[in-house]
Amino acid sequence: MKTIKQYFEEDHDRLDNLFKNFQKLKSVDYPKAKEFFVQFKTGLQRHILWEEEILFPLFEKKSGMFHGGPTEVMRMEHRQIGLHLEAIHEKVKLMNSASDIDEQRLLDVLSVHNMKEENILYPAIDHAVTPEETELVFVQMRDVPEERYAQCCSH
């Protein structure tokens, strides 16, 4: 069984690749680029939902850090990520490829955010939980209904 850190790092990499494909294709094949963006956006929304509803509450319970702890910072950054993601989404809906500034703003927040999660939060969660709790996390993640996160460009 994978650790939380392994699983979520792999998901970060998968999302990064989807976004890179969107960026690479948007000036040459916008319909194909849009497909990558839809996968990226829904995947990132699912990732954030998993963290905020499953991982963060587990970490808070295990660590006793509820207010002012690392999960509060992560939630605040998730809001920033969401704002930048929606700015790009609005342009994608219009097939407007002029989203470079919004993309850079998103990447600026995401790169620092992901580094903190991968180097601090995920290892702390792995250290705090039992194998049974890790397995339960993955079951809960799998059971999240798609309609909770799959909103993008009328998909």
N, C-alpha and C positions, 0 to 999 in steps of 0.2 A: 504494500500500500504506500502511496506517495505521502509525503508530508504536506502540510498546508503551504509551506514555503515553495516546495517544488511545483505543486499544482498551480498556485497563483502566479509564480514567475513564468511558467509556461503559458498561462493565459495572457499575461502582459506581452510576451513575445508574439503570440498569435495576433493579438490586437494591434501591436506595432506593425506587423507585416501587412495586415489588412489596410491600415492607414497609409503606409508607404505605397502600396499598390494604388490606392485612390489618388494619392498625390502624383504618382508617376503617370497615370492614365488620364487624368482630368483634362489635359490639354490636347490629347490625341484621340481619345475614345470616351467621351463623357458618359454615355450610357453604361459602359463597362465600369468606369470609375465609380459611378453611382451605386452599382451593385456592391462594390467593395466598401463604399461608405455605409450602406445600409447594414452590412454584416458587422462593420466596425462599431457603428452607433448602437445597434441592438446588443452586441457583445459587451460593449463597455457599460451599457445600462444594466445588463445582467450581472456583470462583475461587481459593480458598485452596490447593487441590491444584495448580492451574496455577502459582501463585506458588512454593510450597514445592518442587515437583518439577522445574519447568522454569526459571522466572525467577531464583529465588534462587541455584541452583547456577551458572547462567550468570554472574550478577553477581559471585558469589564468585570464580569462575575468572578473570573479566576484571579484577577489582579487586585480587585477592589478599587481600581481607578475609573471613576465614572465621569466626574466633571474636572475639566482642566487637564486631562490625560491625553495620550497620543491619539485616541480614537476621536476625541473632540476636534483636534487639528485635522485629522483625516476627513471627517465629515464636512468641515468648512472648505477644505480643498475640493471635495466632491462637488460642492455647490459651484465653485469657480469652474471646475471642469465642465459641469453641466451647462453653464452660461456660454462658454466658448464652443462647446459641442453644438448647442442650439444655433449659435451665430453661423456656424458652417452649414448646419442643416437647412437653415433658411435659404442660403445660396444654392445648395444642392437641389432643393425643391424647384428652384427657378432655372436650373441647369447653368448657373452662373459660376464660372471657374475662377472668379476674382476673390478667392478666399484665403490667399497666402498669409495675410496678416492674422486672421482668425486662427488659421492652422498653427502658426508660430506661437501664438498666445497659448493655445491648447497644449502644444508640445512643451512649452516652457514650464507650465504647471505640472503636466503629467510626468516629465522626466524626474523632477525633484520628488514628487509625490511617490512615484513607483520606487525610487531609490530608498526612501524612508521605510516604505512597507517591506521591501525585500531585505533590507539590512537590519531593521529594528523590529518592526511589528510582527511580521510572519515568524521569524525565529523565536520571538517571545511567546507567541501563541503555541508554536510547536513544543516549546519547553514546558509550558503550563498545562497542556492537555494530555490525556491518556490516549492510547491507541483507539479505545472504544469511542471516546469523544471525537476523535478525528474522523472515524468512520461515520459517526452520526452527522458531522458537518457535511460530509460528501453526500449522504442520503438526503439531508435537508436541501442542499443545493440542487440536487437532481430533481427534487419534487416541486421546485418553484415553477408555477405555471407560466408558460411563455407570454401570455397576455400581460403579465406584470412588467415586462421589460421590452417587449418587441414592438415599439412604436417608432416608426420612421417612414417617411415618404409614402404613406398609405399602404405599407406592408403589414 
